[in-house]
Amino acid sequence: MKILITGGKSAATLKLLKAFADDDILLADYGDMPSFSSAAYQMHSLGTRNDDTTAHTLLNNCLDEGVEMILPLHTFEIEAVSRSIVLFEEFGISVLLPEINKLDQYLSTEKQTGDWAIYRDGMLLFSSNPSDEQALIGKEAGLNGAFYINAGTSGLEPVLFTIN
């Protein structure tokens, strides 16, 4: 499967690569991108950042590159792409993000660290520290996307994995 992950110049993004070891990965970001190749991924420029056309820019790049799944990580992309999930899916592109009506419950402005997991439609695809509880919380909440998994007062609390 060909997957586009944004925030490609961020070190935080690189740690997500192990979740997609068997996939064709495009690490994408805005502006100039390093021009080197790797067996694990390719670097891809999304052009100049324009917050008014974020979802459109990402959709066009996905279509041009034959991408089947997108994982947006920049905080400025999250809402725009979440609002456009249906549009992406009409073109056969899965979006690893919560739906817009669930988005606020998973966003945090605090710096996140620690264990993380990737879910697709509630199924745990990968975890940096797998547990039955992580799999269960993903299924119960129908999680979709990359999340930090924090121990909270009422158990594990997923927080959307984002970069600035």
ABEGO torsion letter per residue (X at the ends): XBBBBBGAABAAAAAAAAAAAABBBBBBBBEBBBBBBBAABBBBBAEBBBAAAAAAAAAAAAAAAGBABBBBABAAAAAAAAAAAAAAAAAGBBBBBBBAAAAAAABBABBBBEBBBBBBGGBBABBABBBAAAAAAAAAAGBBEBBBBBBBAAEBBBBBBBBX
